[in-house]
Amino acid sequence: MTYCVGLCLKDGLVFLSDTRTNAGVDQIGTFRKMSLFQKDKDRFFTLMSAGNLAITQAVKEILLQGQLLNGKNLWNVESTHDAAVVIGDAIKQVYDRDHKALEKAGIDFNCNLIFGGQIKGERPRLFNIYSAGNFIEATPETCYFQIGESKYGKPILDRVISFDTPLNLATKCALISMDSTLNSNISVGLPLDLLVYEKNSLQASKLVTMDESNPYFQMIHQLWGEKLRSAFNSIAEPSWSGATPSRSIASPAKKMGAVPIHRNSKAVKKVVAPVKTVVKASPKKKVVTKSKR
């Protein structure tokens, strides 16, 4: 499995991915899920992948080779949107080639990508590309995407991230999101690849691979757990008596009444099974016959 998160913000983009692909009892696979595409001072793209590793690697290879898809590739498209279309076409090409064999083997065509970056002259953009090759784009209202094991890291993103969040704060939030996922799911694992892309830089100026020895990630892992416990303990316990109105948990709901409790108030009559009367047959009388002389 995997967990990848991408954020599209006012000042740039943040990309974070783990490197675990499977987590069996005696086999743990590690493969990089982040790929970078750069053309000097013209364009910079980042691709993160989740799903079937063979499929995502095949798609990435088509892109790396610069194969023309409807006359376009990542190096000659005029917009990041067109670049997302190229990636969608690459997915469709792999599907046309492999889906019958996969279906025969009982394997789903599973491919999900986060793609983002910037071409000189336009703003940074971020896309979530699906197995069918179609995609959606991030907006200021929905400014991040997750793929893979997303549920554990989503709450912190929802509470903190907005389009105006500074890149450093967003980086911290993304790492906390990843730490929460690592703590709850064995199928996501270190090392991590982190890229913070500053708007209009057109280069990977802040790129790092992090493992358990990284001092900042160690601090995040330790302090986040401690602060969660501290925040939890600082919240008052519920009051059932109503003595403290601000903590009263027994206050009636406005839209629904109390949960009804159904009681059987009638006495249960004891059912007595009917007694069967056994009639004994009377003993047969012996008949004595006199013999004639």
Backbone as CSV, one residue per row, in Angstrom:
resi,resn,N_x,N_y,N_z,CA_x,CA_y,CA_z,C_x,C_y,C_z
1,MET,0.850,-1.200,0.000,0.000,0.000,0.000,0.882,1.245,0.000
2,THR,0.263,2.383,0.243,1.003,3.641,0.175,0.204,4.750,0.820
3,TYR,0.858,5.866,1.059,0.181,7.104,1.395,0.954,8.255,0.768
4,CYS,0.273,9.032,-0.069,0.854,10.214,-0.696,-0.108,11.374,-0.493
5,VAL,0.456,12.569,-0.270,-0.365,13.756,-0.124,0.287,14.895,-0.894
6,GLY,-0.535,15.644,-1.624,-0.061,16.807,-2.355,-0.912,18.014,-2.017
7,LEU,-0.276,19.175,-1.821,-0.977,20.400,-1.450,-0.648,21.498,-2.454
8,CYS,-1.673,22.206,-2.904,-1.512,23.329,-3.833,-1.906,24.603,-3.087
9,LEU,-0.922,25.436,-2.788,-1.129,26.591,-1.934,-0.754,27.884,-2.651
10,LYS,-1.032,28.989,-2.009,-0.777,30.302,-2.607,0.695,30.474,-2.974
11,ASP,1.591,29.950,-2.136,3.030,30.167,-2.336,3.734,29.020,-3.045
12,GLY,3.008,27.945,-3.370,3.664,26.834,-4.046,2.982,25.506,-3.786
13,LEU,3.761,24.440,-3.828,3.251,23.075,-3.720,4.051,22.288,-2.687
14,VAL,3.383,21.338,-2.036,4.053,20.408,-1.116,3.675,18.996,-1.529
15,PHE,4.678,18.124,-1.667,4.461,16.723,-2.021,5.145,15.847,-0.971
16,LEU,4.444,14.812,-0.514,5.018,13.888,0.469,4.527,12.478,0.166
17,SER,5.461,11.519,0.110,5.091,10.128,-0.177,5.936,9.185,0.669
18,ASP,5.349,8.029,1.006,6.129,6.982,1.657,6.743,6.105,0.573
19,THR,7.394,5.002,0.980,8.067,4.143,-0.002,7.723,2.668,0.153
20,ARG,6.718,2.346,0.960,6.365,0.937,1.162,5.334,0.503,0.120
21,THR,5.560,-0.680,-0.451,4.623,-1.189,-1.454,3.876,-2.419,-0.984
22,ASN,4.414,-3.185,-0.076,3.685,-4.306,0.518,4.284,-4.583,1.887
23,ALA,3.484,-5.210,2.741,3.928,-5.449,4.112,3.457,-6.817,4.569
24,GLY,4.005,-7.847,3.973,3.702,-9.199,4.404,4.477,-9.558,5.658
25,VAL,4.188,-10.718,6.193,4.850,-11.147,7.427,6.355,-11.260,7.231
26,ASP,6.774,-11.773,6.094,8.204,-11.983,5.880,8.716,-11.277,4.624
27,GLN,7.971,-10.289,4.107,8.417,-9.572,2.926,7.900,-8.146,2.955
28,ILE,8.825,-7.198,2.989,8.479,-5.783,2.979,9.162,-5.157,1.775
29,GLY,8.365,-4.593,0.857,8.905,-3.996,-0.351,9.045,-2.491,-0.215
30,THR,10.138,-1.934,-0.735,10.386,-0.507,-0.693,10.677,-0.003,-2.102
31,PHE,9.812,0.860,-2.608,9.989,1.446,-3.931,9.627,2.930,-3.855
32,ARG,10.404,3.747,-4.530,10.129,5.185,-4.544,8.884,5.471,-5.364
33,LYS,7.994,6.306,-4.834,6.729,6.623,-5.489,6.679,8.052,-6.026
34,MET,7.740,8.795,-5.824,7.818,10.167,-6.298,8.794,10.249,-7.457
35,SER,8.361,10.890,-8.550,9.214,11.098,-9.725,9.186,12.576,-10.096
36,LEU,10.333,13.107,-10.500,10.455,14.515,-10.852,10.803,14.653,-12.327
37,PHE,10.211,15.666,-12.966,10.460,15.962,-14.376,10.797,17.455,-14.478
38,GLN,11.984,17.757,-14.984,12.418,19.151,-15.030,13.049,19.481,-16.381
39,LYS,12.664,20.629,-16.900,13.281,21.184,-18.100,13.767,22.574,-17.735
40,ASP,15.051,22.814,-17.928,15.717,24.002,-17.387,14.903,25.281,-17.577
41,LYS,14.561,25.893,-16.431,13.900,27.192,-16.380,12.675,27.292,-17.289
42,ASP,12.048,26.140,-17.551,10.862,26.149,-18.408,9.684,25.453,-17.738
43,ARG,9.958,24.313,-17.093,8.878,23.557,-16.461,9.426,22.641,-15.377
44,PHE,8.568,22.373,-14.401,8.925,21.445,-13.314,7.664,20.696,-12.904
45,PHE,7.738,19.359,-12.943,6.592,18.519,-12.602,6.988,17.492,-11.544
46,THR,6.004,17.104,-10.735,6.167,16.023,-9.763,5.013,15.041,-9.922
47,LEU,5.340,13.756,-9.866,4.339,12.695,-9.992,4.482,11.747,-8.814
48,MET,3.379,11.455,-8.120,3.366,10.457,-7.046,2.317,9.405,-7.388
49,SER,2.603,8.157,-7.046,1.758,7.057,-7.518,1.313,6.145,-6.385
50,ALA,0.119,5.562,-6.585,-0.408,4.529,-5.703,-1.127,3.513,-6.561
51,GLY,-1.242,2.287,-6.067,-1.927,1.243,-6.818,-0.972,0.133,-7.202
52,ASN,-1.328,-0.608,-8.251,-0.501,-1.722,-8.726,0.849,-1.199,-9.205
53,LEU,1.928,-1.686,-8.600,3.266,-1.166,-8.898,3.662,-1.386,-10.349
54,ALA,3.304,-2.524,-10.918,3.648,-2.796,-12.313,2.976,-1.802,-13.250
55,ILE,1.747,-1.441,-12.941,1.016,-0.486,-13.779,1.628,0.907,-13.662
56,THR,1.853,1.366,-12.436,2.375,2.721,-12.254,3.792,2.856,-12.804
57,GLN,4.594,1.805,-12.703,5.933,1.866,-13.289,5.874,1.911,-14.808
58,ALA,4.926,1.187,-15.402,4.775,1.214,-16.852,4.367,2.606,-17.333
59,VAL,3.458,3.248,-16.605,3.041,4.604,-16.951,4.225,5.566,-16.832
60,LYS,4.972,5.445,-15.759,6.117,6.336,-15.545,7.166,6.171,-16.638
61,GLU,7.394,4.940,-17.085,8.392,4.684,-18.120,7.998,5.348,-19.438
62,ILE,6.729,5.304,-19.791,6.255,5.991,-21.002,6.555,7.489,-20.917
63,LEU,6.334,8.061,-19.741,6.566,9.491,-19.561,8.052,9.820,-19.596
64,LEU,8.872,8.987,-18.951,10.318,9.230,-18.922,10.940,9.130,-20.310
65,GLN,10.445,8.221,-21.127,10.968,8.055,-22.478,10.550,9.183,-23.418
66,GLY,9.595,9.976,-22.975,9.132,11.076,-23.812,8.304,10.638,-24.993
67,GLN,7.670,9.472,-24.868,6.845,8.969,-25.971,5.730,9.959,-26.289
68,LEU,5.525,10.208,-27.568,4.477,11.127,-27.987,3.120,10.447,-27.906
69,LEU,2.192,11.093,-27.242,0.821,10.614,-27.109,-0.081,11.685,-27.709
70,ASN,-0.663,11.365,-28.874,-1.413,12.367,-29.647,-0.544,13.586,-29.953
71,GLY,0.754,13.311,-30.224,1.677,14.368,-30.611,2.259,15.165,-29.460
72,LYS,1.962,14.757,-28.209,2.436,15.537,-27.061,3.132,14.644,-26.037
73,ASN,4.056,15.246,-25.290,4.652,14.612,-24.117,4.879,15.689,-23.060
74,LEU,5.487,15.299,-21.939,5.649,16.263,-20.847,6.597,17.401,-21.197
75,TRP,7.437,17.202,-22.212,8.458,18.189,-22.541,7.970,19.245,-23.526
76,ASN,6.863,18.996,-24.232,6.427,19.972,-25.230,5.026,20.538,-25.004
77,VAL,4.321,20.070,-23.961,2.979,20.604,-23.711,3.067,22.066,-23.294
78,GLU,1.999,22.810,-23.540,2.003,24.242,-23.280,1.395,24.620,-21.932
79,SER,0.787,23.646,-21.237,0.207,23.931,-19.922,0.281,22.683,-19.057
80,THR,0.183,22.897,-17.757,0.195,21.767,-16.827,-1.060,20.923,-17.013
81,HIS,-2.157,21.549,-17.391,-3.379,20.789,-17.686,-3.128,19.819,-18.835
82,ASP,-2.463,20.276,-19.894,-2.149,19.390,-21.018,-1.204,18.273,-20.590
83,ALA,-0.327,18.572,-19.640,0.563,17.534,-19.115,-0.241,16.450,-18.404
84,ALA,-1.283,16.857,-17.674,-2.151,15.878,-17.014,-2.884,15.024,-18.051
85,VAL,-3.266,15.630,-19.178,-3.906,14.877,-20.259,-2.935,13.830,-20.812
86,VAL,-1.660,14.189,-20.971,-0.638,13.247,-21.452,-0.532,12.051,-20.502
87,ILE,-0.538,12.319,-19.210,-0.451,11.222,-18.234,-1.684,10.338,-18.323
88,GLY,-2.840,10.944,-18.478,-4.064,10.156,-18.660,-3.989,9.280,-19.894
89,ASP,-3.422,9.801,-20.990,-3.263,9.007,-22.214,-2.280,7.859,-22.007
90,ALA,-1.240,8.092,-21.197,-0.283,7.023,-20.901,-0.956,5.901,-20.112
91,ILE,-1.823,6.265,-19.171,-2.570,5.253,-18.409,-3.453,4.434,-19.341
92,LYS,-4.138,5.119,-20.272,-5.014,4.423,-21.215,-4.224,3.474,-22.111
93,GLN,-3.013,3.858,-22.490,-2.189,2.985,-23.329,-1.800,1.718,-22.574
94,VAL,-1.429,1.863,-21.316,-1.079,0.687,-20.510,-2.318,-0.181,-20.294
95,TYR,-3.472,0.453,-20.101,-4.712,-0.310,-19.929,-5.018,-1.132,-21.176
96,ASP,-4.935,-0.498,-22.347,-5.219,-1.218,-23.592,-4.286,-2.412,-23.778
97,ARG,-3.066,-2.273,-23.312,-2.089,-3.340,-23.484,-2.257,-4.472,-22.466
98,ASP,-2.615,-4.138,-21.237,-2.510,-5.119,-20.150,-3.819,-5.562,-19.524
99,HIS,-4.934,-4.865,-19.777,-6.103,-5.132,-18.947,-6.681,-6.532,-19.147
100,LYS,-6.598,-7.075,-20.346,-7.143,-8.411,-20.575,-6.357,-9.465,-19.787
101,ALA,-5.037,-9.341,-19.813,-4.212,-10.283,-19.055,-4.451,-10.143,-17.555
102,LEU,-4.645,-8.901,-17.094,-4.909,-8.683,-15.675,-6.256,-9.272,-15.276
103,GLU,-7.268,-9.065,-16.106,-8.590,-9.628,-15.815,-8.542,-11.150,-15.778
104,LYS,-7.786,-11.730,-16.697,-7.661,-13.189,-16.725,-7.020,-13.715,-15.456
105,ALA,-6.104,-12.920,-14.888,-5.433,-13.316,-13.649,-6.210,-12.885,-12.404
106,GLY,-7.359,-12.246,-12.604,-8.169,-11.814,-11.463,-7.614,-10.599,-10.746
107,ILE,-6.899,-9.724,-11.471,-6.274,-8.539,-10.881,-6.942,-7.285,-11.443
108,ASP,-7.297,-6.366,-10.563,-7.908,-5.106,-10.992,-6.851,-4.179,-11.580
109,PHE,-7.274,-3.358,-12.540,-6.387,-2.315,-13.079,-6.454,-1.141,-12.109
110,ASN,-5.488,-1.059,-11.216,-5.507,-0.108,-10.104,-4.346,0.864,-10.235
111,CYS,-4.675,2.119,-10.511,-3.646,3.137,-10.713,-4.211,4.485,-10.300
112,ASN,-3.557,5.159,-9.358,-4.008,6.474,-8.906,-2.788,7.358,-8.727
113,LEU,-2.843,8.570,-9.287,-1.670,9.441,-9.323,-2.005,10.842,-8.828
114,ILE,-1.049,11.455,-8.152,-1.081,12.888,-7.876,-0.005,13.521,-8.735
115,PHE,-0.402,14.521,-9.520,0.528,15.166,-10.447,0.404,16.672,-10.295
116,GLY,1.548,17.349,-10.212,1.504,18.794,-10.091,2.808,19.428,-10.513
117,GLY,2.773,20.732,-10.634,3.979,21.461,-11.018,3.628,22.784,-11.652
118,GLN,4.554,23.270,-12.464,4.375,24.590,-13.048,5.130,24.691,-14.362
119,ILE,4.517,25.323,-15.330,5.179,25.726,-16.564,5.339,27.241,-16.524
120,LYS,6.478,27.714,-16.962,6.777,29.148,-16.898,5.654,29.955,-17.536
121,GLY,5.211,30.946,-16.799,4.145,31.805,-17.299,2.777,31.481,-16.763
122,GLU,2.627,30.336,-16.084,1.343,30.008,-15.467,1.552,29.691,-13.996
123,ARG,0.470,29.597,-13.261,0.526,29.334,-11.826,0.790,27.861,-11.565
124,PRO,1.265,27.502,-10.348,1.378,26.086,-9.983,0.000,25.435,-9.948
125,ARG,-0.062,24.166,-10.385,-1.341,23.447,-10.444,-1.146,22.023,-9.941
126,LEU,-2.245,21.429,-9.470,-2.201,20.090,-8.874,-3.400,19.287,-9.360
127,PHE,-3.164,17.994,-9.706,-4.221,17.142,-10.263,-4.220,15.775,-9.584
128,ASN,-5.404,15.204,-9.476,-5.579,13.808,-9.042,-6.056,13.025,-10.262
129,ILE,-5.225,12.066,-10.726,-5.500,11.342,-11.958,-5.888,9.902,-11.610
130,TYR,-6.994,9.429,-12.207,-7.577,8.145,-11.850,-7.202,7.042,-12.846
131,SER,-7.638,5.829,-12.527,-7.300,4.657,-13.343,-7.837,4.751,-14.763
132,ALA,-8.926,5.483,-14.959,-9.510,5.622,-16.291,-8.791,6.663,-17.130
133,GLY,-7.838,7.388,-16.523,-7.117,8.422,-17.243,-7.738,9.799,-17.118
134,ASN,-8.904,9.893,-16.489,-9.511,11.198,-16.246,-8.966,11.790,-14.952
135,PHE,-9.250,13.057,-14.685,-8.636,13.697,-13.525,-9.468,14.887,-13.062
136,ILE,-9.135,15.350,-11.843,-9.707,16.585,-11.311,-8.558,17.475,-10.857
137,GLU,-8.822,18.767,-10.762,-7.787,19.725,-10.385,-8.100,20.338,-9.027
138,ALA,-7.047,20.574,-8.249,-7.205,21.233,-6.954,-7.628,22.686,-7.160
139,THR,-8.394,23.194,-6.201,-8.882,24.575,-6.228,-8.543,25.225,-4.886
140,PRO,-8.677,26.545,-4.761,-8.449,27.176,-3.456,-9.358,26.626,-2.363
141,GLU,-10.560,26.149,-2.743,-11.481,25.589,-1.744,-11.111,24.151,-1.386
142,THR,-10.619,23.395,-2.344,-10.157,22.012,-2.110,-8.715,21.956,-2.595
143,CYS,-7.801,22.263,-1.696,-6.422,22.547,-2.112,-5.457,21.396,-1.863
144,TYR,-5.954,20.211,-1.516,-5.035,19.085,-1.358,-5.690,17.800,-1.842
145,PHE,-4.832,16.841,-2.203,-5.272,15.503,-2.602,-4.476,14.470,-1.822
146,GLN,-5.122,13.328,-1.552,-4.472,12.175,-0.933,-4.745,10.951,-1.790
147,ILE,-3.800,10.034,-1.833,-4.030,8.734,-2.461,-3.465,7.656,-1.537
148,GLY,-4.001,6.459,-1.648,-3.569,5.372,-0.771,-4.336,5.389,0.536
149,GLU,-3.652,5.124,1.630,-4.266,5.044,2.961,-4.502,6.453,3.509
150,SER,-5.569,7.077,3.054,-5.772,8.507,3.317,-6.495,8.814,4.623
151,LYS,-7.243,7.846,5.169,-8.173,8.176,6.257,-7.481,8.588,7.548
152,TYR,-6.292,8.064,7.823,-5.638,8.361,9.098,-5.047,9.769,9.126
153,GLY,-4.589,10.255,7.972,-3.950,11.565,7.930,-4.864,12.702,7.552
154,LYS,-6.119,12.414,7.229,-7.032,13.455,6.747,-7.483,14.440,7.822
155,PRO,-7.780,14.011,9.059,-8.314,14.959,10.042,-7.425,16.174,10.284
156,ILE,-6.113,15.989,10.380,-5.231,17.134,10.643,-5.213,18.074,9.450
157,LEU,-5.263,17.532,8.224,-5.283,18.374,7.029,-6.557,19.209,6.982
158,ASP,-7.692,18.581,7.287,-8.971,19.291,7.252,-9.013,20.432,8.265
159,ARG,-8.372,20.257,9.406,-8.431,21.264,10.465,-7.428,22.398,10.276
160,VAL,-6.349,22.146,9.536,-5.254,23.121,9.477,-5.097,23.784,8.114
161,ILE,-5.179,22.991,7.042,-4.764,23.469,5.725,-5.830,24.328,5.064
162,SER,-5.386,25.454,4.525,-6.194,26.290,3.638,-5.270,26.794,2.533
163,PHE,-5.851,27.402,1.509,-5.056,27.859,0.370,-3.986,28.876,0.790
164,ASP,-4.234,29.638,1.853,-3.298,30.677,2.298,-2.275,30.180,3.306
165,THR,-2.304,28.894,3.640,-1.343,28.357,4.608,0.081,28.503,4.076
166,PRO,1.018,29.075,4.875,2.411,29.190,4.435,3.040,27.820,4.196
167,LEU,4.041,27.758,3.325,4.631,26.483,2.944,5.249,25.746,4.130
168,ASN,5.927,26.468,5.029,6.558,25.798,6.170,5.521,25.171,7.094
169,LEU,4.419,25.890,7.334,3.350,25.341,8.177,2.694,24.154,7.484
170,ALA,2.513,24.247,6.167,1.923,23.144,5.409,2.834,21.924,5.427
171,THR,4.138,22.145,5.388,5.100,21.032,5.460,4.970,20.306,6.789
172,LYS,4.882,21.068,7.866,4.703,20.460,9.192,3.408,19.666,9.252
173,CYS,2.348,20.231,8.700,1.048,19.559,8.726,1.086,18.263,7.921
174,ALA,1.720,18.287,6.751,1.818,17.087,5.920,2.590,15.983,6.650
175,LEU,3.651,16.356,7.354,4.450,15.368,8.083,3.675,14.795,9.274
176,ILE,2.880,15.612,9.946,2.035,15.093,11.027,0.994,14.142,10.452
177,SER,0.442,14.502,9.297,-0.511,13.623,8.621,0.132,12.273,8.305
178,MET,1.362,12.299,7.829,2.074,11.055,7.526,2.384,10.274,8.794
179,ASP,2.804,10.961,9.854,3.121,10.273,11.111,1.890,9.571,11.674
180,SER,0.724,10.212,11.587,-0.514,9.582,12.057,-0.809,8.317,11.262
181,THR,-0.527,8.361,9.958,-0.768,7.195,9.106,0.225,6.078,9.423
182,LEU,1.488,6.433,9.593,2.507,5.441,9.937,2.185,4.756,11.260
183,ASN,1.637,5.524,12.195,1.357,4.986,13.523,0.181,4.019,13.516
184,SER,-0.720,4.143,12.514,-1.948,3.360,12.513,-2.009,2.277,11.440
185,ASN,-1.079,2.282,10.488,-1.175,1.344,9.369,0.203,0.807,9.009
186,ILE,0.369,-0.505,9.127,1.648,-1.126,8.846,1.984,-1.134,7.359
187,SER,0.991,-0.917,6.495,1.232,-0.951,5.059,1.835,0.350,4.527
188,VAL,2.056,1.328,5.398,2.734,2.574,5.046,4.021,2.646,5.855
189,GLY,5.145,2.975,5.192,6.401,2.924,5.931,7.472,3.861,5.404
190,LEU,8.458,4.096,6.252,9.632,4.887,5.918,10.506,4.129,4.916
191,PRO,11.383,4.872,4.216,11.646,6.314,4.205,10.544,7.114,3.508
192,LEU,10.598,8.433,3.700,9.653,9.349,3.086,10.389,10.260,2.110
193,ASP,9.708,10.620,1.029,10.227,11.618,0.096,9.394,12.886,0.244
194,LEU,10.062,14.003,0.510,9.384,15.287,0.722,9.931,16.327,-0.252
195,LEU,9.030,16.990,-0.960,9.394,18.094,-1.846,8.529,19.299,-1.515
196,VAL,9.168,20.425,-1.260,8.475,21.692,-1.083,8.870,22.573,-2.268
197,TYR,7.890,22.835,-3.136,8.155,23.598,-4.356,7.689,25.038,-4.176
198,GLU,8.617,25.985,-4.314,8.290,27.398,-4.196,7.859,27.950,-5.549
199,LYS,6.764,28.676,-5.554,6.171,29.204,-6.781,7.202,29.962,-7.623
200,ASN,7.208,29.658,-8.923,8.052,30.314,-9.925,9.533,29.943,-9.838
201,SER,9.893,29.009,-8.946,11.304,28.615,-8.856,11.701,27.672,-9.993
202,LEU,10.764,26.832,-10.439,10.990,25.864,-11.523,12.168,24.945,-11.243
203,GLN,12.369,24.625,-9.961,13.415,23.689,-9.564,13.102,23.105,-8.192
204,ALA,13.766,21.981,-7.895,13.558,21.292,-6.617,14.566,21.811,-5.602
205,SER,14.290,22.982,-5.055,15.232,23.585,-4.112,15.120,22.995,-2.709
206,LYS,13.966,22.417,-2.377,13.765,21.822,-1.054,13.259,20.400,-1.229
207,LEU,14.193,19.479,-1.330,13.891,18.066,-1.577,14.704,17.230,-0.611
208,VAL,14.045,16.315,0.098,14.750,15.504,1.089,14.100,14.131,1.204
209,THR,14.914,13.124,1.470,14.433,11.789,1.828,14.652,11.609,3.318
210,MET,13.599,11.235,4.031,13.620,11.175,5.490,13.416,9.745,5.966
211,ASP,14.233,9.320,6.951,14.009,8.031,7.610,13.900,8.256,9.111
212,GLU,13.959,7.169,9.884,13.746,7.287,11.328,14.837,8.084,12.030
213,SER,15.978,8.310,11.359,17.067,9.062,11.978,16.952,10.569,11.739
214,ASN,16.000,11.011,10.924,15.853,12.428,10.642,15.418,13.167,11.907
215,PRO,16.191,14.162,12.369,15.878,14.796,13.658,14.534,15.511,13.685
216,TYR,14.166,16.158,12.578,12.887,16.869,12.580,11.718,15.895,12.624
217,PHE,11.808,14.799,11.863,10.714,13.834,11.891,10.652,13.120,13.240
218,GLN,11.794,12.869,13.868,11.798,12.295,15.222,11.048,13.208,16.186
219,MET,11.324,14.523,16.078,10.664,15.492,16.949,9.155,15.530,16.695
220,ILE,8.768,15.511,15.407,7.338,15.485,15.061,6.665,14.269,15.689
221,HIS,7.282,13.094,15.529,6.700,11.848,16.027,6.525,11.895,17.549
222,GLN,7.515,12.394,18.258,7.450,12.414,19.721,6.466,13.472,20.228
223,LEU,6.614,14.707,19.733,5.810,15.803,20.265,4.343,15.680,19.892
224,TRP,4.034,15.171,18.703,2.635,15.070,18.298,1.877,14.128,19.233
225,GLY,2.496,12.996,19.574,1.853,12.080,20.515,1.673,12.705,21.883
226,GLU,2.708,13.405,22.353,2.626,14.033,23.670,1.563,15.133,23.693
227,LYS,1.524,15.962,22.654,0.561,17.061,22.619,-0.878,16.546,22.496
228,LEU,-1.056,15.449,21.762,-2.395,14.867,21.667,-2.873,14.390,23.038
229,ARG,-1.992,13.694,23.760,-2.369,13.219,25.099,-2.630,14.390,26.035
230,SER,-1.803,15.434,25.936,-1.995,16.610,26.787,-3.313,17.306,26.471
231,ALA,-3.618,17.461,25.187,-4.886,18.085,24.804,-6.064,17.236,25.261
232,PHE,-5.925,15.919,25.124,-6.992,15.015,25.551,-7.237,15.147,27.054
233,ASN,-6.169,15.154,27.836,-6.305,15.236,29.293,-6.807,16.602,29.748
234,SER,-6.604,17.643,28.941,-7.035,18.990,29.333,-8.526,19.218,29.107
235,ILE,-9.175,18.340,28.356,-10.613,18.472,28.108,-11.383,17.869,29.279
236,ALA,-12.340,18.629,29.823,-13.103,18.178,30.994,-13.909,16.930,30.674
237,GLU,-14.085,16.097,31.693,-14.899,14.885,31.554,-16.384,15.265,31.616
238,PRO,-17.259,14.440,31.041,-18.689,14.801,31.002,-19.341,14.758,32.373
239,SER,-20.344,15.637,32.560,-21.120,15.678,33.801,-22.500,15.088,33.529
240,TRP,-22.848,14.012,34.249,-24.158,13.372,34.075,-25.211,13.975,35.013
241,SER,-24.758,14.652,36.040,-25.707,15.214,37.011,-26.243,16.565,36.567
242,GLY,-25.557,17.240,35.654,-25.985,18.564,35.232,-25.537,19.658,36.166
243,ALA,-24.708,19.345,37.151,-24.256,20.339,38.114,-23.416,21.424,37.428
244,THR,-22.676,21.046,36.394,-21.875,22.023,35.630,-22.470,22.123,34.236
245,PRO,-23.256,23.161,33.954,-23.970,23.245,32.660,-23.063,23.123,31.437
246,SER,-21.856,23.696,31.495,-20.971,23.668,30.330,-20.456,22.264,30.019
247,ARG,-20.555,21.362,31.005,-20.082,19.986,30.798,-21.215,18.974,30.823
248,SER,-22.448,19.472,30.855,-23.584,18.567,30.976,-23.754,17.746,29.707
249,ILE,-23.695,16.444,29.863,-23.867,15.547,28.719,-25.297,15.029,28.631
250,ALA,-26.081,15.245,29.709,-27.445,14.716,29.775,-28.482,15.701,29.254
251,SER,-28.053,16.797,28.647,-29.009,17.766,28.106,-29.756,17.149,26.923
252,PRO,-31.059,17.399,26.815,-31.843,16.789,25.725,-31.456,17.361,24.363
253,ALA,-31.515,16.519,23.363,-31.227,16.963,21.996,-32.387,17.795,21.471
254,LYS,-32.079,18.759,20.571,-33.107,19.661,20.061,-33.949,19.023,18.963
255,LYS,-33.353,18.138,18.189,-34.061,17.602,17.033,-34.696,16.238,17.277
256,MET,-34.223,15.521,18.275,-34.764,14.188,18.542,-34.930,13.999,20.040
257,GLY,-35.907,13.204,20.384,-36.137,12.912,21.788,-35.200,11.828,22.288
258,ALA,-35.451,11.418,23.512,-34.621,10.384,24.109,-34.857,9.041,23.418
259,VAL,-33.883,8.173,23.520,-34.023,6.834,22.958,-35.041,6.073,23.793
260,PRO,-36.106,5.595,23.180,-37.139,4.894,23.966,-36.626,3.563,24.507
261,ILE,-37.038,3.275,25.724,-36.710,1.993,26.341,-38.002,1.195,26.428
262,HIS,-38.051,0.069,25.828,-39.260,-0.753,25.792,-39.217,-1.765,26.938
263,ARG,-40.266,-1.687,27.783,-40.342,-2.602,28.931,-41.592,-3.466,28.800
264,ASN,-41.483,-4.697,29.205,-42.642,-5.590,29.239,-43.179,-5.583,30.669
265,SER,-44.237,-4.775,30.918,-44.753,-4.594,32.289,-45.708,-5.690,32.719
266,LYS,-46.314,-6.425,31.811,-47.258,-7.482,32.180,-46.526,-8.701,32.698
267,ALA,-47.175,-9.315,33.734,-46.568,-10.526,34.287,-46.658,-11.638,33.262
268,VAL,-45.624,-12.364,33.203,-45.599,-13.482,32.260,-46.272,-14.678,32.907
269,LYS,-47.340,-15.182,32.269,-48.037,-16.344,32.806,-47.209,-17.593,32.575
270,LYS,-47.170,-18.350,33.640,-46.415,-19.590,33.528,-47.263,-20.622,32.802
271,VAL,-46.723,-21.096,31.752,-47.438,-22.094,30.954,-47.100,-23.476,31.486
272,VAL,-48.176,-24.156,31.916,-47.974,-25.511,32.450,-48.341,-26.511,31.378
273,ALA,-47.422,-27.355,31.099,-47.681,-28.370,30.076,-48.757,-29.325,30.575
274,PRO,-49.703,-29.692,29.725,-50.772,-30.616,30.150,-50.200,-31.971,30.559
275,VAL,-50.832,-32.508,31.626,-50.364,-33.806,32.119,-51.115,-34.899,31.376
276,LYS,-50.396,-35.770,30.836,-51.011,-36.892,30.124,-51.432,-37.978,31.115
277,THR,-52.683,-38.408,31.001,-53.188,-39.473,31.892,-52.931,-40.824,31.235
278,VAL,-52.237,-41.640,31.970,-51.923,-42.975,31.447,-52.901,-43.968,32.058
279,VAL,-53.697,-44.594,31.240,-54.682,-45.588,31.704,-54.056,-46.966,31.584
280,LYS,-53.993,-47.618,32.734,-53.417,-48.970,32.731,-54.481,-49.992,32.346
281,ALA,-54.107,-50.843,31.511,-55.047,-51.897,31.093,-55.214,-52.911,32.233
282,SER,-56.466,-53.309,32.464,-56.703,-54.289,33.542,-56.177,-55.647,33.105
283,PRO,-55.699,-56.442,34.099,-55.136,-57.755,33.733,-56.233,-58.704,33.241
284,LYS,-55.873,-59.440,32.243,-56.853,-60.382,31.680,-57.092,-61.555,32.641
285,LYS,-58.390,-61.900,32.758,-58.733,-63.045,33.626,-58.484,-64.346,32.890
286,LYS,-57.943,-65.243,33.664,-57.708,-66.564,33.072,-59.019,-67.360,33.031
287,VAL,-59.279,-67.962,31.924,-60.531,-68.750,31.777,-60.176,-70.222,31.985
288,VAL,-60.873,-70.807,32.969,-60.612,-72.229,33.290,-61.731,-73.070,32.672
289,THR,-61.375,-73.963,31.899,-62.379,-74.837,31.264,-62.329,-76.218,31.910
290,LYS,-63.527,-76.723,32.157,-63.601,-78.073,32.734,-63.623,-79.091,31.620
291,SER,-62.882,-80.103,31.847,-62.825,-81.185,30.836,-63.955,-82.180,31.108
292,LYS,-64.541,-82.679,30.114,-65.622,-83.665,30.255,-65.043,-85.027,30.485
293,ARG,-65.688,-85.688,31.357,-65.261,-87.066,31.634,-66.079,-87.999,30.794
